[in-house]
Amino acid sequence: MENAKNILIVEDELIVAEDIADTLRSLGYGVVGIVSTGEKALQKISQTSPSLVLMDIMLKGDMDGIETTEKLRQQSDVPVVYLTANADDKTVQRATATEPYGYLVKPIEEKELKRTIEIALRRYQAEQKIKQQAKEAEEERHRKNRYLSMASHEFRTPLTTILMSSQLLQQYEQKLTPEKKQRHFERIQNAITSMNTMLEDILTLGRAESGKISFSPGAINVVEFCQELLEAITQSTGRNHSLNLEISGEFSGAIMDEKLLYHILTNLLGNAVKYSPEKTKIILEVVRCENEVSFCVQDQGIGIPPEDVLKLFEAFHRAQNVGEIAGTGLGLAIVKRSVDLHKGVIEVTSKVGVGTRFTVKLPFQSPLS
């Protein structure tokens, strides 16, 4: 049978237990053991983690089968099927309260044993699936609430800027010089851009964490991709820095997800520009090392305090030394998720006041989906 299941037999009549064990083996099930008391049953379950327990109700010793199952429920949700020769109404009520997955009346017929076990295991699998779905739904709800809470907090600053500048423009339009008016318009535009960037980052990170972001590797010209990316960043935000590309190795045949690689490098290079003094050098070093490609971004910026490195890839976390430098604290979280989807690794070394070096190692050829 598919994925043979291991079963524990809890039965104090050895001849009956051995007969059940032989029948189970002939049906393709494994038997992890035969025990005769509730105490031994709990110990054996913790040691072997069986797929199902056949539990005699009328066990000898300090605990009967029902008490044993009650204790078992405190430590495990392994399914239990009761074995009984006869039972009064009170015993049946006690047994039912422990929510067993079935009953078998002794002497047990092979067909009935097989049918009861199959039904119990299928019911258990269905319940586990429902529990997992409920857990994932709850995690998704908590994740959305967390993002909503964080986003509402982060949106307050740009919204306040927009509100204050628009009020000043409205109330003092005649008194403001053209230069001051222009300054307020620029503040409004910058605040809107910041909010739009933050919203895009939140959506991207949310999709990544919920498994809804696609991983679509394909052939990529690594050198050309990095050249164009570095040129675009230089033209947009890096005009006051020296951005350099250093290439080493042969890259023909590389297979990666171009969109995710874009997220990785734009965030790392963007941070390098943002947190580095003007006129300083920023290096993107790309090296082919056998079956992987190493992308290193080195800057001469403010660096990252050691206590912040451990939380660097958490959403909305920003190092304590960033001061008034704008940012959402989402970029590195997106980088980490994008690297993980490639099954790559990311490393960081940094010294405050000296600079930071991020190293991303990705497989040279990611499996095509």
C-alpha positions as YAML, in Angstrom:
chain: A
units: angstrom
residues:
- id: 1
  name: MET
  ca: [0.00, 0.00, 0.00]
- id: 2
  name: GLU
  ca: [1.11, 3.65, -0.46]
- id: 3
  name: ASN
  ca: [3.25, 5.14, 2.32]
- id: 4
  name: ALA
  ca: [2.94, 2.20, 4.73]
- id: 5
  name: LYS
  ca: [1.80, 3.46, 8.14]
- id: 6
  name: ASN
  ca: [3.20, 2.33, 11.48]
- id: 7
  name: ILE
  ca: [0.74, 1.28, 14.16]
- id: 8
  name: LEU
  ca: [1.10, 0.78, 17.90]
- id: 9
  name: ILE
  ca: [-0.98, -1.97, 19.55]
- id: 10
  name: VAL
  ca: [-2.01, -1.41, 23.17]
- id: 11
  name: GLU
  ca: [-3.50, -4.71, 24.33]
- id: 12
  name: ASP
  ca: [-2.91, -6.67, 27.55]
- id: 13
  name: GLU
  ca: [-3.87, -10.03, 26.08]
- id: 14
  name: LEU
  ca: [-0.68, -11.07, 24.29]
- id: 15
  name: ILE
  ca: [-2.26, -13.73, 22.07]
- id: 16
  name: VAL
  ca: [-4.88, -11.24, 20.82]
- id: 17
  name: ALA
  ca: [-2.21, -8.57, 20.29]
- id: 18
  name: GLU
  ca: [0.06, -10.92, 18.30]
- id: 19
  name: ASP
  ca: [-2.86, -12.00, 16.12]
- id: 20
  name: ILE
  ca: [-3.70, -8.34, 15.36]
- id: 21
  name: ALA
  ca: [-0.02, -7.60, 14.61]
- id: 22
  name: ASP
  ca: [0.17, -10.49, 12.12]
- id: 23
  name: THR
  ca: [-2.99, -9.28, 10.40]
- id: 24
  name: LEU
  ca: [-1.65, -5.71, 10.17]
- id: 25
  name: ARG
  ca: [1.60, -6.88, 8.62]
- id: 26
  name: SER
  ca: [-0.27, -8.97, 6.07]
- id: 27
  name: LEU
  ca: [-2.25, -5.83, 5.15]
- id: 28
  name: GLY
  ca: [0.98, -3.90, 4.56]
- id: 29
  name: TYR
  ca: [1.09, -1.91, 7.80]
- id: 30
  name: GLY
  ca: [4.12, -1.62, 10.06]
- id: 31
  name: VAL
  ca: [3.87, -2.43, 13.77]
- id: 32
  name: VAL
  ca: [6.04, -0.24, 15.99]
- id: 33
  name: GLY
  ca: [5.32, -2.33, 19.06]
- id: 34
  name: ILE
  ca: [2.94, -4.12, 21.37]
- id: 35
  name: VAL
  ca: [2.48, -2.79, 24.91]
- id: 36
  name: SER
  ca: [0.16, -3.92, 27.69]
- id: 37
  name: THR
  ca: [-0.32, -0.85, 29.91]
- id: 38
  name: GLY
  ca: [-1.24, 2.80, 29.52]
- id: 39
  name: GLU
  ca: [2.07, 3.97, 30.99]
- id: 40
  name: LYS
  ca: [4.07, 1.93, 28.48]
- id: 41
  name: ALA
  ca: [1.80, 3.12, 25.68]
- id: 42
  name: LEU
  ca: [2.50, 6.82, 26.40]
- id: 43
  name: GLN
  ca: [6.23, 6.14, 26.58]
- id: 44
  name: LYS
  ca: [6.22, 4.15, 23.33]
- id: 45
  name: ILE
  ca: [4.19, 6.82, 21.51]
- id: 46
  name: SER
  ca: [6.66, 9.55, 22.49]
- id: 47
  name: GLN
  ca: [9.54, 7.37, 21.26]
- id: 48
  name: THR
  ca: [8.09, 6.13, 17.96]
- id: 49
  name: SER
  ca: [5.42, 8.66, 16.85]
- id: 50
  name: PRO
  ca: [3.09, 6.03, 15.33]
- id: 51
  name: SER
  ca: [0.60, 6.88, 12.60]
- id: 52
  name: LEU
  ca: [-2.25, 5.32, 14.61]
- id: 53
  name: VAL
  ca: [-2.86, 3.58, 17.94]
- id: 54
  name: LEU
  ca: [-5.10, 0.56, 18.43]
- id: 55
  name: MET
  ca: [-6.10, 1.00, 22.09]
- id: 56
  name: ASP
  ca: [-7.86, -1.64, 24.17]
- id: 57
  name: ILE
  ca: [-10.39, 0.07, 26.42]
- id: 58
  name: MET
  ca: [-10.18, -2.42, 29.31]
- id: 59
  name: LEU
  ca: [-6.45, -2.30, 30.11]
- id: 60
  name: LYS
  ca: [-5.03, -3.63, 33.35]
- id: 61
  name: GLY
  ca: [-3.00, -1.34, 35.58]
- id: 62
  name: ASP
  ca: [-3.51, 2.19, 36.91]
- id: 63
  name: MET
  ca: [-4.98, 3.55, 33.66]
- id: 64
  name: ASP
  ca: [-7.51, 2.01, 31.33]
- id: 65
  name: GLY
  ca: [-7.46, 2.76, 27.61]
- id: 66
  name: ILE
  ca: [-9.73, 5.79, 27.95]
- id: 67
  name: GLU
  ca: [-7.58, 7.44, 30.64]
- id: 68
  name: THR
  ca: [-4.50, 6.69, 28.56]
- id: 69
  name: THR
  ca: [-6.07, 8.39, 25.56]
- id: 70
  name: GLU
  ca: [-7.03, 11.41, 27.66]
- id: 71
  name: LYS
  ca: [-3.38, 11.82, 28.72]
- id: 72
  name: LEU
  ca: [-2.23, 11.19, 25.16]
- id: 73
  name: ARG
  ca: [-4.40, 14.07, 23.93]
- id: 74
  name: GLN
  ca: [-2.35, 16.43, 26.12]
- id: 75
  name: GLN
  ca: [0.86, 15.62, 24.24]
- id: 76
  name: SER
  ca: [-0.15, 14.41, 20.77]
- id: 77
  name: ASP
  ca: [-3.02, 14.28, 18.30]
- id: 78
  name: VAL
  ca: [-2.14, 10.79, 16.99]
- id: 79
  name: PRO
  ca: [-5.41, 9.05, 16.01]
- id: 80
  name: VAL
  ca: [-6.75, 6.36, 18.36]
- id: 81
  name: VAL
  ca: [-9.05, 3.45, 17.45]
- id: 82
  name: TYR
  ca: [-10.52, 1.64, 20.45]
- id: 83
  name: LEU
  ca: [-10.62, -2.13, 20.82]
- id: 84
  name: THR
  ca: [-13.35, -3.62, 23.01]
- id: 85
  name: ALA
  ca: [-15.07, -6.92, 23.68]
- id: 86
  name: ASN
  ca: [-18.06, -5.28, 25.33]
- id: 87
  name: ALA
  ca: [-18.72, -2.03, 27.11]
- id: 88
  name: ASP
  ca: [-21.55, -0.50, 29.11]
- id: 89
  name: ASP
  ca: [-23.18, 2.82, 28.21]
- id: 90
  name: LYS
  ca: [-21.12, 4.79, 30.75]
- id: 91
  name: THR
  ca: [-17.85, 3.44, 29.32]
- id: 92
  name: VAL
  ca: [-18.98, 4.20, 25.80]
- id: 93
  name: GLN
  ca: [-19.79, 7.79, 26.83]
- id: 94
  name: ARG
  ca: [-16.35, 8.18, 28.41]
- id: 95
  name: ALA
  ca: [-14.69, 6.77, 25.31]
- id: 96
  name: THR
  ca: [-16.70, 9.00, 22.98]
- id: 97
  name: ALA
  ca: [-15.62, 12.10, 24.91]
- id: 98
  name: THR
  ca: [-11.99, 11.43, 23.89]
- id: 99
  name: GLU
  ca: [-12.99, 11.72, 20.19]
- id: 100
  name: PRO
  ca: [-11.64, 8.40, 18.93]
- id: 101
  name: TYR
  ca: [-11.27, 7.69, 15.23]
- id: 102
  name: GLY
  ca: [-13.19, 4.42, 15.42]
- id: 103
  name: TYR
  ca: [-14.16, 1.31, 17.38]
- id: 104
  name: LEU
  ca: [-13.36, -2.33, 16.74]
- id: 105
  name: VAL
  ca: [-15.21, -5.14, 18.50]
- id: 106
  name: LYS
  ca: [-13.21, -8.25, 19.41]
- id: 107
  name: PRO
  ca: [-12.78, -10.79, 17.89]
- id: 108
  name: ILE
  ca: [-11.67, -8.55, 15.04]
- id: 109
  name: GLU
  ca: [-12.21, -9.52, 11.42]
- id: 110
  name: GLU
  ca: [-9.52, -8.66, 8.89]
- id: 111
  name: LYS
  ca: [-11.83, -6.71, 6.56]
- id: 112
  name: GLU
  ca: [-13.26, -4.67, 9.43]
- id: 113
  name: LEU
  ca: [-9.75, -3.95, 10.74]
- id: 114
  name: LYS
  ca: [-8.57, -2.75, 7.34]
- id: 115
  name: ARG
  ca: [-11.66, -0.62, 6.70]
- id: 116
  name: THR
  ca: [-11.60, 1.02, 10.14]
- id: 117
  name: ILE
  ca: [-7.90, 1.88, 9.92]
- id: 118
  name: GLU
  ca: [-8.21, 3.31, 6.41]
- id: 119
  name: ILE
  ca: [-11.18, 5.48, 7.41]
- id: 120
  name: ALA
  ca: [-9.35, 6.66, 10.55]
- id: 121
  name: LEU
  ca: [-6.17, 7.57, 8.67]
- id: 122
  name: ARG
  ca: [-8.06, 9.38, 5.91]
- id: 123
  name: ARG
  ca: [-10.09, 11.33, 8.45]
- id: 124
  name: TYR
  ca: [-6.89, 12.23, 10.32]
- id: 125
  name: GLN
  ca: [-5.17, 13.41, 7.12]
- id: 126
  name: ALA
  ca: [-8.21, 15.49, 6.19]
- id: 127
  name: GLU
  ca: [-8.28, 17.10, 9.64]
- id: 128
  name: GLN
  ca: [-4.55, 17.83, 9.50]
- id: 129
  name: LYS
  ca: [-5.00, 19.49, 6.13]
- id: 130
  name: ILE
  ca: [-7.81, 21.64, 7.49]
- id: 131
  name: LYS
  ca: [-5.71, 22.58, 10.54]
- id: 132
  name: GLN
  ca: [-2.78, 23.53, 8.32]
- id: 133
  name: GLN
  ca: [-5.02, 25.64, 6.10]
- id: 134
  name: ALA
  ca: [-6.48, 27.34, 9.17]
- id: 135
  name: LYS
  ca: [-2.98, 27.98, 10.52]
- id: 136
  name: GLU
  ca: [-1.83, 29.46, 7.22]
- id: 137
  name: ALA
  ca: [-4.95, 31.63, 7.04]
- id: 138
  name: GLU
  ca: [-4.32, 32.88, 10.58]
- id: 139
  name: GLU
  ca: [-0.68, 33.61, 9.77]
- id: 140
  name: GLU
  ca: [-1.75, 35.48, 6.65]
- id: 141
  name: ARG
  ca: [-4.24, 37.50, 8.69]
- id: 142
  name: HIS
  ca: [-1.57, 38.40, 11.25]
- id: 143
  name: ARG
  ca: [0.86, 39.28, 8.47]
- id: 144
  name: LYS
  ca: [-1.64, 41.59, 6.78]
- id: 145
  name: ASN
  ca: [-2.52, 43.23, 10.09]
- id: 146
  name: ARG
  ca: [1.17, 43.75, 10.85]
- id: 147
  name: TYR
  ca: [1.80, 45.33, 7.45]
- id: 148
  name: LEU
  ca: [-1.29, 47.49, 7.78]
- id: 149
  name: SER
  ca: [-0.18, 48.69, 11.21]
- id: 150
  name: MET
  ca: [3.38, 49.37, 10.08]
- id: 151
  name: ALA
  ca: [2.30, 50.99, 6.82]
- id: 152
  name: SER
  ca: [-0.20, 53.29, 8.55]
- id: 153
  name: HIS
  ca: [2.60, 54.43, 10.86]
- id: 154
  name: GLU
  ca: [5.08, 54.97, 8.03]
- id: 155
  name: PHE
  ca: [2.55, 56.83, 5.86]
- id: 156
  name: ARG
  ca: [1.96, 59.47, 8.52]
- id: 157
  name: THR
  ca: [5.16, 61.42, 7.82]
- id: 158
  name: PRO
  ca: [4.65, 61.96, 4.06]
- id: 159
  name: LEU
  ca: [0.93, 62.58, 4.60]
- id: 160
  name: THR
  ca: [1.75, 65.24, 7.21]
- id: 161
  name: THR
  ca: [4.19, 66.84, 4.78]
- id: 162
  name: ILE
  ca: [1.55, 66.93, 2.04]
- id: 163
  name: LEU
  ca: [-1.06, 68.37, 4.41]
- id: 164
  name: MET
  ca: [1.19, 71.09, 5.83]
- id: 165
  name: SER
  ca: [2.60, 72.19, 2.48]
- id: 166
  name: SER
  ca: [-0.82, 72.27, 0.81]
- id: 167
  name: GLN
  ca: [-2.28, 74.29, 3.71]
- id: 168
  name: LEU
  ca: [0.57, 76.80, 3.53]
- id: 169
  name: LEU
  ca: [0.11, 77.13, -0.23]
- id: 170
  name: GLN
  ca: [-3.61, 77.64, 0.22]
- id: 171
  name: GLN
  ca: [-3.47, 80.12, 3.12]
- id: 172
  name: TYR
  ca: [-0.40, 82.15, 2.16]
- id: 173
  name: GLU
  ca: [-0.42, 81.92, -1.62]
- id: 174
  name: GLN
  ca: [-0.13, 85.69, -2.05]
- id: 175
  name: LYS
  ca: [2.66, 86.07, 0.52]
- id: 176
  name: LEU
  ca: [4.92, 83.20, -0.55]
- id: 177
  name: THR
  ca: [7.73, 83.88, -2.98]
- id: 178
  name: PRO
  ca: [7.93, 81.75, -6.15]
- id: 179
  name: GLU
  ca: [10.96, 79.99, -4.66]
- id: 180
  name: LYS
  ca: [9.08, 79.05, -1.48]
- id: 181
  name: LYS
  ca: [6.08, 77.90, -3.48]
- id: 182
  name: GLN
  ca: [8.36, 75.71, -5.58]
- id: 183
  name: ARG
  ca: [9.89, 74.25, -2.42]
- id: 184
  name: HIS
  ca: [6.46, 73.25, -1.10]
- id: 185
  name: PHE
  ca: [5.48, 71.71, -4.44]
- id: 186
  name: GLU
  ca: [8.69, 69.69, -4.41]
- id: 187
  name: ARG
  ca: [8.00, 68.52, -0.86]
- id: 188
  name: ILE
  ca: [4.54, 67.36, -1.90]
- id: 189
  name: GLN
  ca: [5.91, 65.57, -4.95]
- id: 190
  name: ASN
  ca: [8.67, 63.90, -2.93]
- id: 191
  name: ALA
  ca: [6.18, 62.79, -0.29]
- id: 192
  name: ILE
  ca: [3.92, 61.26, -2.95]
- id: 193
  name: THR
  ca: [6.89, 59.48, -4.53]
- id: 194
  name: SER
  ca: [7.90, 58.15, -1.11]
- id: 195
  name: MET
  ca: [4.39, 56.84, -0.45]
- id: 196
  name: ASN
  ca: [4.20, 55.21, -3.86]
- id: 197
  name: THR
  ca: [7.58, 53.53, -3.34]
- id: 198
  name: MET
  ca: [6.54, 52.33, 0.09]
- id: 199
  name: LEU
  ca: [3.26, 50.96, -1.21]
- id: 200
  name: GLU
  ca: [5.04, 49.05, -4.01]
- id: 201
  name: ASP
  ca: [7.56, 47.67, -1.52]
- id: 202
  name: ILE
  ca: [4.81, 46.54, 0.88]
- id: 203
  name: LEU
  ca: [2.92, 44.79, -1.92]
- id: 204
  name: THR
  ca: [6.09, 43.11, -3.20]
- id: 205
  name: LEU
  ca: [7.14, 41.94, 0.26]
- id: 206
  name: GLY
  ca: [3.61, 40.77, 1.09]
- id: 207
  name: ARG
  ca: [3.47, 38.66, -2.07]
- id: 208
  name: ALA
  ca: [6.90, 37.19, -1.33]
- id: 209
  name: GLU
  ca: [6.05, 36.24, 2.27]
- id: 210
  name: SER
  ca: [2.72, 34.69, 1.33]
- id: 211
  name: GLY
  ca: [4.31, 32.66, -1.46]
- id: 212
  name: LYS
  ca: [2.44, 34.54, -4.17]
- id: 213
  name: ILE
  ca: [5.44, 36.05, -5.89]
- id: 214
  name: SER
  ca: [6.44, 34.01, -8.92]
- id: 215
  name: PHE
  ca: [9.91, 32.59, -9.45]
- id: 216
  name: SER
  ca: [10.49, 32.47, -13.20]
- id: 217
  name: PRO
  ca: [14.15, 31.85, -14.05]
- id: 218
  name: GLY
  ca: [15.30, 32.24, -17.62]
- id: 219
  name: ALA
  ca: [18.40, 32.89, -19.69]
- id: 220
  name: ILE
  ca: [20.03, 36.17, -18.76]
- id: 221
  name: ASN
  ca: [23.00, 38.15, -20.04]
- id: 222
  name: VAL
  ca: [24.47, 38.95, -16.64]
- id: 223
  name: VAL
  ca: [27.09, 41.42, -17.86]
- id: 224
  name: GLU
  ca: [24.69, 43.43, -20.03]
- id: 225
  name: PHE
  ca: [22.05, 43.38, -17.29]
- id: 226
  name: CYS
  ca: [24.49, 44.79, -14.70]
- id: 227
  name: GLN
  ca: [25.84, 47.41, -17.10]
- id: 228
  name: GLU
  ca: [22.38, 48.73, -17.94]
- id: 229
  name: LEU
  ca: [21.30, 48.66, -14.30]
- id: 230
  name: LEU
  ca: [24.36, 50.57, -13.12]
- id: 231
  name: GLU
  ca: [23.88, 53.15, -15.87]
- id: 232
  name: ALA
  ca: [20.22, 53.64, -14.92]
- id: 233
  name: ILE
  ca: [21.06, 54.13, -11.24]
- id: 234
  name: THR
  ca: [23.85, 56.55, -12.13]
- id: 235
  name: GLN
  ca: [21.43, 58.64, -14.20]
- id: 236
  name: SER
  ca: [18.67, 58.64, -11.56]
- id: 237
  name: THR
  ca: [20.19, 58.83, -8.07]
- id: 238
  name: GLY
  ca: [23.92, 58.20, -8.39]
- id: 239
  name: ARG
  ca: [25.12, 61.28, -10.28]
- id: 240
  name: ASN
  ca: [27.08, 62.50, -7.28]
- id: 241
  name: HIS
  ca: [28.83, 59.18, -6.69]
- id: 242
  name: SER
  ca: [31.37, 57.11, -8.56]
- id: 243
  name: LEU
  ca: [29.64, 53.84, -9.53]
- id: 244
  name: ASN
  ca: [31.97, 51.15, -10.85]
- id: 245
  name: LEU
  ca: [31.35, 47.69, -12.31]
- id: 246
  name: GLU
  ca: [33.95, 44.95, -11.98]
- id: 247
  name: ILE
  ca: [33.35, 41.70, -13.89]
- id: 248
  name: SER
  ca: [35.28, 38.46, -13.53]
- id: 249
  name: GLY
  ca: [34.53, 35.15, -15.24]
- id: 250
  name: GLU
  ca: [32.42, 33.68, -18.05]
- id: 251
  name: PHE
  ca: [28.63, 34.16, -17.74]
- id: 252
  name: SER
  ca: [27.19, 32.60, -20.91]
- id: 253
  name: GLY
  ca: [24.41, 30.17, -20.08]
- id: 254
  name: ALA
  ca: [23.37, 31.87, -16.85]
- id: 255
  name: ILE
  ca: [19.78, 31.21, -15.77]
- id: 256
  name: MET
  ca: [18.18, 33.46, -13.14]
- id: 257
  name: ASP
  ca: [14.96, 35.34, -12.47]
- id: 258
  name: GLU
  ca: [15.63, 38.75, -14.00]
- id: 259
  name: LYS
  ca: [12.87, 40.56, -12.06]
- id: 260
  name: LEU
  ca: [14.08, 39.23, -8.72]
- id: 261
  name: LEU
  ca: [17.71, 40.01, -9.58]
- id: 262
  name: TYR
  ca: [16.53, 43.55, -10.39]
- id: 263
  name: HIS
  ca: [14.96, 43.81, -6.91]
- id: 264
  name: ILE
  ca: [18.17, 42.53, -5.30]
- id: 265
  name: LEU
  ca: [20.64, 44.81, -7.07]
- id: 266
  name: THR
  ca: [18.54, 47.99, -7.24]
- id: 267
  name: ASN
  ca: [17.89, 47.85, -3.50]
- id: 268
  name: LEU
  ca: [21.52, 47.13, -2.60]
- id: 269
  name: LEU
  ca: [22.92, 49.75, -4.98]
- id: 270
  name: GLY
  ca: [20.20, 52.24, -4.03]
- id: 271
  name: ASN
  ca: [21.10, 51.86, -0.35]
- id: 272
  name: ALA
  ca: [24.79, 52.22, -1.14]
- id: 273
  name: VAL
  ca: [24.07, 55.54, -2.88]
- id: 274
  name: LYS
  ca: [21.66, 56.71, -0.18]
- id: 275
  name: TYR
  ca: [23.94, 56.03, 2.78]
- id: 276
  name: SER
  ca: [27.27, 57.11, 1.23]
- id: 277
  name: PRO
  ca: [28.74, 60.64, 1.15]
- id: 278
  name: GLU
  ca: [28.87, 62.34, -2.23]
- id: 279
  name: LYS
  ca: [31.95, 61.73, -4.44]
- id: 280
  name: THR
  ca: [32.66, 58.38, -2.76]
- id: 281
  name: LYS
  ca: [33.12, 55.16, -4.73]
- id: 282
  name: ILE
  ca: [30.53, 52.39, -4.95]
- id: 283
  name: ILE
  ca: [31.56, 49.10, -6.53]
- id: 284
  name: LEU
  ca: [29.39, 46.33, -7.99]
- id: 285
  name: GLU
  ca: [31.64, 43.30, -8.31]
- id: 286
  name: VAL
  ca: [30.27, 40.32, -10.25]
- id: 287
  name: VAL
  ca: [32.27, 37.08, -10.11]
- id: 288
  name: ARG
  ca: [31.61, 33.65, -11.60]
- id: 289
  name: CYS
  ca: [32.64, 30.94, -9.12]
- id: 290
  name: GLU
  ca: [32.02, 27.50, -10.64]
- id: 291
  name: ASN
  ca: [28.28, 26.85, -10.17]
- id: 292
  name: GLU
  ca: [27.36, 30.20, -8.64]
- id: 293
  name: VAL
  ca: [27.57, 33.92, -9.29]
- id: 294
  name: SER
  ca: [28.66, 36.32, -6.59]
- id: 295
  name: PHE
  ca: [27.25, 39.87, -6.64]
- id: 296
  name: CYS
  ca: [29.11, 42.16, -4.22]
- id: 297
  name: VAL
  ca: [28.08, 45.75, -3.50]
- id: 298
  name: GLN
  ca: [30.74, 47.71, -1.63]
- id: 299
  name: ASP
  ca: [30.30, 51.28, -0.42]
- id: 300
  name: GLN
  ca: [32.14, 53.82, 1.71]
- id: 301
  name: GLY
  ca: [29.07, 54.90, 3.62]
- id: 302
  name: ILE
  ca: [27.92, 55.31, 7.19]
- id: 303
  name: GLY
  ca: [28.06, 51.59, 7.94]
- id: 304
  name: ILE
  ca: [25.71, 49.47, 10.04]
- id: 305
  name: PRO
  ca: [25.97, 49.17, 13.85]
- id: 306
  name: PRO
  ca: [26.62, 45.55, 14.98]
- id: 307
  name: GLU
  ca: [23.39, 45.45, 17.00]
- id: 308
  name: ASP
  ca: [21.38, 46.27, 13.86]
- id: 309
  name: VAL
  ca: [22.96, 43.64, 11.62]
- id: 310
  name: LEU
  ca: [20.92, 40.80, 13.19]
- id: 311
  name: LYS
  ca: [17.64, 42.59, 12.38]
- id: 312
  name: LEU
  ca: [18.76, 43.91, 9.02]
- id: 313
  name: PHE
  ca: [16.37, 41.83, 6.91]
- id: 314
  name: GLU
  ca: [13.26, 42.40, 9.05]
- id: 315
  name: ALA
  ca: [10.49, 44.44, 7.45]
- id: 316
  name: PHE
  ca: [10.47, 48.13, 8.47]
- id: 317
  name: HIS
  ca: [13.67, 47.82, 10.49]
- id: 318
  name: ARG
  ca: [16.13, 50.66, 10.00]
- id: 319
  name: ALA
  ca: [19.54, 51.02, 11.58]
- id: 320
  name: GLN
  ca: [19.76, 53.49, 14.46]
- id: 321
  name: ASN
  ca: [22.38, 55.66, 12.71]
- id: 322
  name: VAL
  ca: [20.37, 56.54, 9.57]
- id: 323
  name: GLY
  ca: [19.24, 59.84, 11.06]
- id: 324
  name: GLU
  ca: [17.05, 61.88, 8.72]
- id: 325
  name: ILE
  ca: [17.92, 59.85, 5.61]
- id: 326
  name: ALA
  ca: [14.62, 58.81, 4.03]
- id: 327
  name: GLY
  ca: [13.74, 55.14, 3.70]
- id: 328
  name: THR
  ca: [11.02, 52.56, 4.32]
- id: 329
  name: GLY
  ca: [13.03, 49.74, 5.90]
- id: 330
  name: LEU
  ca: [11.58, 47.31, 3.36]
- id: 331
  name: GLY
  ca: [14.29, 47.11, 0.71]
- id: 332
  name: LEU
  ca: [16.54, 44.58, 2.44]
- id: 333
  name: ALA
  ca: [13.58, 42.42, 3.43]
- id: 334
  name: ILE
  ca: [12.66, 42.25, -0.27]
- id: 335
  name: VAL
  ca: [16.29, 41.46, -1.13]
- id: 336
  name: LYS
  ca: [16.33, 38.56, 1.36]
- id: 337
  name: ARG
  ca: [13.09, 37.04, 0.01]
- id: 338
  name: SER
  ca: [14.36, 37.38, -3.58]
- id: 339
  name: VAL
  ca: [17.63, 35.67, -2.67]
- id: 340
  name: ASP
  ca: [15.76, 32.88, -0.86]
- id: 341
  name: LEU
  ca: [13.60, 32.20, -3.91]
- id: 342
  name: HIS
  ca: [16.81, 31.65, -5.88]
- id: 343
  name: LYS
  ca: [17.99, 29.33, -3.07]
- id: 344
  name: GLY
  ca: [20.95, 31.64, -2.69]
- id: 345
  name: VAL
  ca: [22.65, 33.25, 0.30]
- id: 346
  name: ILE
  ca: [23.32, 36.83, 1.35]
- id: 347
  name: GLU
  ca: [26.13, 37.98, 3.63]
- id: 348
  name: VAL
  ca: [27.00, 41.38, 5.06]
- id: 349
  name: THR
  ca: [30.12, 42.87, 6.61]
- id: 350
  name: SER
  ca: [30.06, 46.44, 7.84]
- id: 351
  name: LYS
  ca: [31.93, 48.93, 9.98]
- id: 352
  name: VAL
  ca: [30.37, 52.15, 11.19]
- id: 353
  name: GLY
  ca: [31.91, 55.16, 9.49]
- id: 354
  name: VAL
  ca: [33.88, 53.00, 7.04]
- id: 355
  name: GLY
  ca: [31.37, 51.26, 4.79]
- id: 356
  name: THR
  ca: [29.34, 48.14, 4.06]
- id: 357
  name: ARG
  ca: [29.79, 45.14, 1.78]
- id: 358
  name: PHE
  ca: [26.81, 42.99, 0.78]
- id: 359
  name: THR
  ca: [27.57, 39.69, -0.97]
- id: 360
  name: VAL
  ca: [24.80, 37.78, -2.73]
- id: 361
  name: LYS
  ca: [25.55, 34.29, -4.04]
- id: 362
  name: LEU
  ca: [23.07, 32.82, -6.51]
- id: 363
  name: PRO
  ca: [23.14, 29.54, -8.44]
- id: 364
  name: PHE
  ca: [24.59, 30.06, -11.91]
- id: 365
  name: GLN
  ca: [21.73, 28.07, -13.40]
- id: 366
  name: SER
  ca: [18.48, 28.05, -11.43]
- id: 367
  name: PRO
  ca: [16.17, 25.15, -12.39]
- id: 368
  name: LEU
  ca: [13.69, 26.23, -15.06]
- id: 369
  name: SER
  ca: [10.09, 26.16, -13.83]
...
